[in-house]
């Protein structure tokens, strides 16, 4: 589904310089082109157009010759690489005209694409920038980008061109491990997605870069972004294998521990499943599951993590943004964080909704644990479970905290990544009753939102591709997200 990537109302880009693909000369205009924010799940296809062999971007599921032969992605000359397409062994080169990228015979070509990227050394994504021969790349470097261009019959196609490098998600990113497109296929023709490879790199938390910060609060906050331990757990009666795998492949990689509380073992995650054997009464009293899970997390992990994140099987967490947010707070102090909701029919009662995730600090869980370990009846009986927790913590003077931004936008999305932005009064009457302060439309959500409810497994993987590519996303296009770097 490419509807998230294209904004039909976006103004076409203006020509942006006089250096096209490493060759001097006036940059040709790209007529009526619209930048695609995120060429997600796309592959490059050779195509003969306008009298020359060129490349277009298409969904990877389409038949035809796709992407490049891996053996050609080897250093050439001054650290550059030649990129060729099978079966005609043509190499990627600057073009003339709206596409500005073409294929030409590889032999004798002096044009090289240079592998660059601020995460290349960490097994993350990098871009190919164009240089001429062995000369150093110009400050006006060009990267492989994609725009939606019209055809003569009124259709449109995804054209490739050499665009000024800006780190945008409309530009192709490549994976350092396999030197294949993040949005492409592996050497055997199988679709790639995060977690597919046996040795898929884990997110690297680089504490060393904090030495670049001046001594004081800034350096300490940087250190804590990378070192705070977050224990994550999922509560559900049943968790399917696909949902569990999607969490483990994406945001769950950032968790110090990932635990599933379910009635039956989660397929493939039996060792990480804690059976909730509470009897039939638990089905009528969901708060009992929360009491069981929080008690277990206190007994097993209270001294082994700084933050405790409770989520559902449909929660997606942008862990880099969560880490940056939590680094402002002291985990030894009591904190209860998430999306504040009003309980109906008692609107004066406020609790943290569980869908987008609920977070307790180590200080809050240890305070809670001291009381529930001595008195089993200390836990307030109320549903849903998040409300039970809020009332129990209120007895201990641990109140829920407001996590919205000063402009009223939310960091924790209740309705879903897209639906929350397309909901207006009086579309969903109950929504405005449980959160009267919620903003309408795009104003609802922080650009660096932390988590969202109602994210199915495949969408989790799609959002994670953006994070892993480390490209600059537009907060005006799906997934409407700006990610703080780790």
C-alpha positions as CSV (number, residue, x, y, z in Angstrom):
1,X,0.0,0.0,0.0
2,X,1.7,3.2,-1.2
3,X,-1.1,5.6,-0.2
4,X,0.9,6.6,2.9
5,X,3.9,7.8,0.8
6,X,2.4,10.2,-1.7
7,X,0.9,13.6,-0.9
8,X,-1.0,14.7,-4.0
9,X,-1.2,18.3,-2.7
10,X,2.5,18.7,-2.2
11,X,4.1,21.4,-4.3
12,X,6.5,20.0,-6.9
13,X,10.2,20.6,-6.1
14,X,12.1,23.3,-7.8
15,X,15.4,22.5,-9.5
16,X,18.0,22.6,-6.8
17,X,21.4,23.3,-8.4
18,X,23.6,23.1,-11.4
19,X,25.4,19.9,-10.5
20,X,23.6,16.8,-11.7
21,X,25.0,13.4,-10.9
22,X,28.5,14.6,-10.5
23,X,28.5,16.3,-14.0
24,X,28.7,20.0,-14.4
25,X,25.9,21.8,-16.3
26,X,22.5,23.3,-15.8
27,X,20.2,20.9,-13.9
28,X,17.2,19.9,-16.0
29,X,13.9,20.6,-14.4
30,X,11.9,17.7,-13.0
31,X,8.4,18.7,-14.4
32,X,5.4,18.0,-12.1
33,X,7.4,15.7,-9.9
34,X,6.2,15.0,-6.4
35,X,8.7,13.7,-3.7
36,X,7.8,10.4,-2.3
37,X,8.3,10.4,1.5
38,X,9.7,6.9,2.0
39,X,10.2,4.6,-1.0
40,X,9.2,1.8,1.4
41,X,9.4,-1.7,0.1
42,X,10.5,-0.7,-3.3
43,X,13.0,-2.2,-5.7
44,X,14.9,-0.7,-8.7
45,X,14.0,-2.0,-12.2
46,X,15.9,-1.4,-15.4
47,X,13.6,0.2,-18.1
48,X,14.2,1.6,-21.5
49,X,12.8,5.1,-21.6
50,X,13.4,8.2,-23.7
51,X,16.0,6.5,-25.8
52,X,18.1,5.3,-22.9
53,X,18.4,2.5,-20.3
54,X,17.2,3.9,-17.0
55,X,15.9,2.8,-13.7
56,X,12.4,3.2,-12.2
57,X,11.3,2.3,-8.7
58,X,8.5,-0.2,-8.3
59,X,7.0,-2.4,-5.5
60,X,9.2,-5.4,-5.0
61,X,6.4,-7.9,-5.6
62,X,6.3,-7.0,-9.3
63,X,7.8,-9.4,-11.7
64,X,10.9,-8.4,-13.7
65,X,14.5,-7.7,-13.3
66,X,15.1,-6.2,-9.8
67,X,17.9,-4.3,-8.2
68,X,21.5,-5.1,-8.7
69,X,23.9,-8.0,-8.8
70,X,25.6,-8.2,-5.4
71,X,29.0,-9.2,-6.8
72,X,29.2,-5.7,-8.5
73,X,28.9,-3.9,-5.2
74,X,32.6,-3.9,-4.5
75,X,35.1,-1.1,-4.0
76,X,36.2,0.5,-7.2
77,X,38.9,3.2,-7.4
78,X,38.9,5.6,-4.5
79,X,36.6,3.6,-2.2
80,X,33.7,3.9,-4.6
81,X,31.4,1.2,-5.8
82,X,30.0,0.2,-9.2
83,X,26.4,-0.9,-9.2
84,X,25.1,-3.0,-12.1
85,X,21.8,-4.6,-13.0
86,X,21.3,-8.1,-14.3
87,X,21.0,-9.6,-16.8
88,X,22.5,-7.0,-19.1
89,X,25.4,-6.0,-16.9
90,X,24.7,-2.3,-17.2
91,X,26.0,0.1,-14.5
92,X,24.3,2.9,-12.7
93,X,25.4,6.3,-14.1
94,X,24.2,9.9,-14.2
95,X,21.6,10.5,-16.9
96,X,20.4,13.5,-18.9
97,X,16.8,14.6,-18.6
98,X,14.0,14.2,-16.0
99,X,15.2,10.8,-14.8
100,X,18.9,11.9,-14.4
101,X,19.9,8.3,-13.7
102,X,20.6,5.8,-16.4
103,X,22.3,2.5,-17.1
104,X,25.4,2.2,-19.3
105,X,28.0,-0.4,-20.1
106,X,30.2,-0.9,-17.0
107,X,33.6,-1.2,-18.8
108,X,35.7,2.0,-18.8
109,X,33.2,4.0,-16.7
110,X,34.9,6.6,-14.5
111,X,31.8,7.3,-12.5
112,X,31.6,5.8,-9.0
113,X,29.1,5.9,-6.3
114,X,30.5,6.5,-2.8
115,X,29.1,4.7,0.2
116,X,28.4,7.2,2.9
117,X,26.2,7.5,6.0
118,X,26.4,8.5,9.6
119,X,25.5,4.9,10.7
120,X,27.5,2.9,8.1
121,X,30.1,1.9,10.7
122,X,27.4,0.6,13.0
123,X,25.8,-1.9,10.6
124,X,23.0,0.6,9.8
125,X,21.9,2.2,6.6
126,X,24.0,4.3,4.2
127,X,23.5,6.1,1.0
128,X,25.4,6.0,-2.3
129,X,26.6,9.5,-3.4
130,X,28.0,10.2,-6.8
131,X,31.6,11.3,-7.5
132,X,33.5,11.8,-10.7
133,X,36.5,9.4,-11.1
134,X,38.8,9.5,-8.1
135,X,38.1,13.1,-7.3
136,X,36.6,13.8,-3.9
137,X,32.8,14.1,-3.8
138,X,31.6,17.7,-4.3
139,X,29.9,19.4,-1.4
140,X,26.9,19.4,-3.8
141,X,26.7,15.6,-3.6
142,X,23.8,13.7,-5.3
143,X,22.0,10.7,-3.9
144,X,19.6,8.2,-5.6
145,X,16.1,9.5,-5.1
146,X,12.6,8.8,-6.2
147,X,9.9,11.1,-7.4
148,X,6.4,10.5,-8.9
149,X,6.5,11.7,-12.5
150,X,3.7,11.8,-15.0
151,X,3.6,10.0,-18.3
152,X,2.1,11.2,-21.6
153,X,-1.1,9.1,-21.1
154,X,-1.9,10.6,-17.8
155,X,-0.4,7.9,-15.6
156,X,2.6,8.3,-13.3
157,X,5.7,6.3,-12.5
158,X,8.3,6.4,-9.8
159,X,11.3,8.0,-11.5
160,X,14.8,7.8,-10.1
161,X,17.1,10.7,-10.3
162,X,20.3,12.1,-8.8
163,X,19.0,14.5,-6.2
164,X,21.0,16.6,-3.7
165,X,21.6,14.4,-0.7
166,X,19.5,15.5,2.2
167,X,18.9,12.2,4.2
168,X,15.2,12.2,3.2
169,X,13.2,9.0,3.2
170,X,12.4,9.8,-0.5
171,X,16.0,8.7,-1.2
172,X,17.2,5.1,-1.4
173,X,19.1,3.7,1.6
174,X,21.2,0.5,1.6
175,X,22.2,-2.0,4.2
176,X,25.9,-2.3,5.1
177,X,25.7,-6.0,6.0
178,X,24.5,-7.3,2.6
179,X,25.0,-4.2,0.4
180,X,21.4,-4.5,-0.7
181,X,18.6,-2.0,-0.6
182,X,16.8,-1.9,2.7
183,X,13.7,-1.9,0.5
184,X,14.9,-4.7,-1.8
185,X,15.5,-8.4,-1.9
186,X,18.3,-10.6,-0.7
187,X,20.7,-12.5,-2.9
188,X,18.2,-15.4,-3.2
189,X,15.4,-13.2,-4.3
190,X,13.5,-13.3,-1.0
191,X,12.0,-10.1,0.4
192,X,14.0,-8.5,3.1
193,X,12.6,-7.1,6.3
194,X,14.1,-6.4,9.7
195,X,14.8,-9.6,11.6
196,X,14.8,-11.8,8.5
197,X,18.6,-12.4,8.6
198,X,19.9,-14.7,11.2
199,X,22.6,-12.2,12.2
200,X,20.4,-9.1,11.9
201,X,22.3,-6.3,13.7
202,X,20.8,-5.2,17.0
203,X,20.4,-1.4,17.6
204,X,23.7,-0.1,18.8
205,X,23.7,2.2,21.8
206,X,26.9,4.2,21.3
207,X,27.9,5.7,24.7
208,X,31.2,6.8,23.4
209,X,29.7,9.7,21.4
210,X,28.6,11.2,24.7
211,X,32.2,12.3,25.3
212,X,31.6,14.9,22.7
213,X,29.1,16.6,25.0
214,X,30.4,19.1,27.6
215,X,30.6,17.8,31.1
216,X,27.5,18.3,33.1
217,X,23.7,17.6,32.6
218,X,24.0,17.3,28.8
219,X,26.6,14.5,29.0
220,X,24.7,12.7,31.7
221,X,21.5,12.8,29.8
222,X,23.3,11.5,26.7
223,X,24.7,8.7,28.7
224,X,21.3,7.8,30.1
225,X,19.7,7.8,26.7
226,X,22.1,4.9,25.9
227,X,22.4,3.1,29.2
228,X,19.0,3.2,30.9
229,X,17.5,-0.4,31.0
230,X,13.9,-0.7,29.9
231,X,12.1,-4.0,30.9
232,X,9.1,-4.6,28.6
233,X,6.2,-6.9,29.0
234,X,3.0,-7.7,27.1
235,X,-0.3,-8.7,28.8
236,X,-2.9,-10.6,26.7
237,X,-4.9,-13.7,27.0
238,X,-3.3,-15.0,23.8
239,X,-0.5,-13.6,21.7
240,X,-0.1,-15.0,18.1
241,X,3.3,-16.0,16.7
242,X,3.2,-13.2,14.1
243,X,2.4,-10.5,16.7
244,X,5.1,-11.7,19.1
245,X,7.7,-12.0,16.3
246,X,6.9,-8.5,15.0
247,X,7.4,-7.0,18.5
248,X,10.7,-9.0,18.9
249,X,11.9,-8.0,15.5
250,X,11.2,-4.3,15.9
251,X,10.9,-2.2,19.1
252,X,11.4,-5.2,21.4
253,X,15.1,-5.3,20.3
254,X,15.7,-2.2,22.5
255,X,14.3,-3.9,25.7
256,X,16.6,-5.2,28.3
257,X,14.0,-8.0,28.8
258,X,10.9,-8.9,26.9
259,X,8.2,-10.9,28.7
260,X,4.8,-12.2,27.5
261,X,2.1,-12.8,30.1
262,X,-0.5,-15.0,28.5
263,X,-2.8,-18.0,29.2
264,X,-0.9,-20.3,26.9
265,X,2.8,-20.2,25.7
266,X,3.5,-17.9,22.8
267,X,4.7,-19.9,19.8
268,X,8.4,-19.4,19.3
269,X,8.7,-17.5,22.6
270,X,7.9,-20.3,25.1
271,X,10.9,-19.3,27.3
272,X,9.7,-15.7,27.5
273,X,6.1,-16.6,28.3
274,X,4.9,-16.4,31.9
275,X,1.7,-18.4,32.2
276,X,-1.1,-16.5,33.9
277,X,-3.0,-19.3,35.7
278,X,-5.6,-17.3,37.6
279,X,-8.7,-19.4,36.9
280,X,-12.0,-18.4,35.3
281,X,-12.5,-15.4,37.6
282,X,-9.6,-13.5,35.8
283,X,-11.7,-13.4,32.6
284,X,-14.3,-11.3,34.5
285,X,-11.7,-9.3,36.4
286,X,-8.9,-8.1,34.1
287,X,-7.3,-6.2,36.9
288,X,-6.1,-9.5,38.3
289,X,-3.8,-10.0,35.3
290,X,-2.2,-6.6,35.8
291,X,-1.7,-7.4,39.5
292,X,-0.1,-10.7,38.6
293,X,2.2,-9.2,36.0
294,X,3.3,-6.2,38.0
295,X,4.0,-8.4,41.0
296,X,6.1,-10.8,38.9
297,X,8.1,-7.9,37.3
298,X,8.8,-6.5,40.8
299,X,10.0,-9.9,42.2
300,X,12.1,-10.7,39.1
301,X,13.4,-7.4,37.7
302,X,12.9,-4.5,40.2
303,X,16.7,-4.2,40.7
304,X,17.6,-5.1,37.1
305,X,15.9,-2.3,35.1
306,X,15.4,1.4,35.4
307,X,12.0,1.6,33.6
308,X,9.1,-0.9,33.2
309,X,7.0,-0.7,30.1
310,X,3.6,-2.5,29.9
311,X,2.2,-2.8,26.4
312,X,-0.4,-4.8,24.4
313,X,0.2,-7.0,21.4
314,X,-0.9,-4.1,19.2
315,X,1.4,-1.4,20.8
316,X,4.3,0.0,18.7
317,X,6.9,1.9,20.6
318,X,9.5,4.3,19.0
319,X,12.2,3.3,21.5
320,X,14.7,6.0,20.5
321,X,12.1,8.7,21.2
322,X,11.1,6.9,24.5
323,X,14.7,6.8,25.6
324,X,15.2,10.5,24.9
325,X,12.1,11.3,26.9
326,X,12.9,9.1,29.9
327,X,16.5,10.5,30.0
328,X,14.9,13.8,31.3
329,X,13.6,11.9,34.4
330,X,15.1,10.2,37.4
331,X,14.2,6.5,37.4
332,X,14.9,6.3,41.2
333,X,12.0,8.7,41.8
334,X,8.4,7.5,41.4
335,X,7.0,8.1,37.9
336,X,3.8,6.8,36.2
337,X,3.7,7.8,32.5
338,X,1.6,7.4,29.4
339,X,-1.6,8.7,27.9
340,X,-3.9,10.3,30.5
341,X,-7.6,9.4,30.2
342,X,-10.8,10.2,32.1
343,X,-12.8,7.3,33.3
344,X,-16.4,7.2,32.4
345,X,-18.9,7.5,34.1
346,X,-16.6,9.4,36.7
347,X,-14.7,11.9,34.5
348,X,-12.9,13.3,37.6
349,X,-11.0,10.1,37.8
350,X,-7.8,10.0,35.7
351,X,-5.6,7.0,34.8
352,X,-3.1,6.0,32.1
353,X,-4.6,4.2,29.2
354,X,-2.9,0.9,28.4
355,X,-3.2,0.8,24.6
356,X,-0.2,3.0,23.8
357,X,1.8,1.6,26.7
358,X,2.2,2.4,30.4
359,X,5.5,3.1,32.1
360,X,6.6,3.0,35.7
361,X,10.0,4.0,37.0
362,X,12.1,1.8,39.2
363,X,11.3,4.0,42.1
364,X,7.5,3.6,41.5
365,X,7.7,-0.1,41.2
366,X,9.9,-0.6,44.2
367,X,7.5,1.5,46.3
368,X,4.5,-0.5,45.0
369,X,6.3,-3.7,45.6
370,X,7.0,-3.0,49.3
371,X,3.3,-2.8,50.0
372,X,1.9,-5.6,47.7
373,X,4.5,-8.1,49.0
374,X,3.2,-7.7,52.5
375,X,-0.5,-7.3,51.8
376,X,-2.1,-9.1,48.9
377,X,-5.3,-7.1,49.5
378,X,-3.5,-3.8,49.1
379,X,-4.2,-3.8,45.4
380,X,-7.3,-1.8,44.5
381,X,-9.9,-3.9,42.6
382,X,-11.0,-1.9,39.6
383,X,-11.2,-2.4,35.8
384,X,-9.5,-1.9,33.5
385,X,-6.2,-2.9,35.0
386,X,-4.5,0.4,34.3
387,X,-7.2,2.1,36.4
388,X,-6.6,-0.4,39.2
389,X,-2.9,0.4,39.1
390,X,-3.5,4.2,39.2
391,X,-5.8,3.9,42.2
392,X,-3.3,1.7,44.0
393,X,-0.4,4.1,43.3
394,X,-2.6,7.1,44.4
395,X,-2.7,5.6,47.9
396,X,1.1,5.8,47.8
397,X,1.0,9.4,46.6
398,X,2.3,8.4,43.1
399,X,0.1,10.3,40.7
400,X,-0.2,10.0,36.9
401,X,1.9,12.6,35.1
402,X,0.9,14.7,32.1
403,X,3.0,13.7,29.1
404,X,1.5,16.0,26.5
405,X,3.5,18.8,24.9
406,X,2.8,22.5,25.8
407,X,0.8,22.8,22.6
408,X,-1.5,19.9,23.7
409,X,-0.2,17.3,21.3
410,X,0.1,13.8,22.6
411,X,3.2,11.6,22.7
412,X,1.2,8.5,23.2
413,X,-1.4,7.8,20.4
414,X,-4.6,6.1,21.5
415,X,-6.4,5.5,18.2
416,X,-3.6,4.5,15.9
417,X,-0.8,6.2,13.8
418,X,-3.1,7.5,11.1
419,X,-6.6,7.4,12.6
420,X,-5.8,9.7,15.4
421,X,-4.8,12.4,12.9
422,X,-8.0,12.0,10.8
423,X,-10.4,12.1,13.7
424,X,-12.5,15.3,14.2
425,X,-15.4,16.2,16.5
426,X,-17.9,14.6,16.6
427,X,-16.6,11.6,14.8
428,X,-16.1,9.5,17.9
429,X,-18.1,10.8,20.8
430,X,-16.5,8.6,23.4
431,X,-13.0,9.7,22.5
432,X,-13.6,13.3,23.3
433,X,-15.2,12.3,26.6
434,X,-12.2,10.3,27.8
435,X,-9.8,12.9,26.6
436,X,-11.5,16.3,26.4
437,X,-8.2,18.1,25.8
438,X,-7.2,16.0,22.7
439,X,-6.4,18.1,19.7
440,X,-8.1,17.5,16.4
441,X,-6.5,16.5,13.1
442,X,-2.7,16.8,12.7
443,X,-2.5,18.9,15.8
444,X,-3.3,15.8,17.9
445,X,0.1,14.3,17.9
446,X,3.7,15.1,18.7
447,X,6.1,15.0,15.7
448,X,8.4,12.8,17.8
449,X,5.6,10.6,19.2
450,X,6.6,7.8,21.5
451,X,4.1,5.0,21.0
452,X,0.8,4.1,19.3
453,X,-2.0,1.7,19.9
454,X,-3.6,-0.5,17.1
455,X,-0.5,-1.2,15.1
456,X,-0.7,-4.6,13.4
457,X,2.4,-6.7,12.9
458,X,3.1,-5.8,9.2
459,X,2.7,-2.1,10.0
460,X,5.2,-2.5,12.9
461,X,7.7,-3.8,10.5
462,X,7.1,-0.9,8.1
463,X,7.6,1.8,10.7
464,X,10.7,0.0,11.9
465,X,12.2,0.1,8.4
466,X,12.1,3.9,8.7
467,X,13.8,3.9,12.0
468,X,16.5,1.5,10.8
469,X,17.1,3.4,7.7
470,X,17.8,6.5,9.9
471,X,16.4,8.7,7.2
472,X,14.7,12.1,7.8
473,X,11.0,11.6,7.7
474,X,8.4,14.2,7.0
475,X,6.0,14.7,9.9
476,X,3.4,15.4,7.3
477,X,3.5,12.0,5.7
478,X,3.0,8.5,7.1
479,X,4.2,7.5,9.7
480,X,4.2,11.2,10.7
481,X,7.3,10.7,12.7
482,X,10.6,12.3,13.6
483,X,13.0,10.0,15.3
484,X,15.7,11.1,17.8
485,X,19.0,9.4,16.8
486,X,20.7,6.9,19.1
